[in-house]
């Protein structure tokens, strides 16, 4: 399959009101949710599709209470650009796995917090 960089591109625009912004956010959310099975196969993610969809939901919920329309527009733009990068396979598996820090082999606890802690654990 040939990659068409402009196929997933969406023109950036400002939302006129909250109803339009909500429509754009829901469209972006639906696109991400529908793409979860393809993301799993493209990036060889070892998590079930339900876990990927849950993580997508968490990312959208994190910005749920943003109350400035201009900030929402920027978040919509970032969502579209991230979606385009992900679906065009411009990211690497480590970029996708960074969203799963707890289950990731490169989690936050993989390195000691200080030199002395690592020394006492016996790590080099």
URZILIN-V368732 format. One record per helix or strand of 3 or more residues. SS is the DSSP state (H for helix, E for strand). FROM is the first residue (numbers start at 1). LEN is the number of residues. If there is no record, write none. Layout:
ss=SS from=FROM len=LEN
ss=SS from=FROM len=LEN
//
This chain:
ss=H from=18 len=25
ss=H from=49 len=14
ss=H from=69 len=19
ss=H from=93 len=5
ss=H from=108 len=3
ss=H from=115 len=7
//
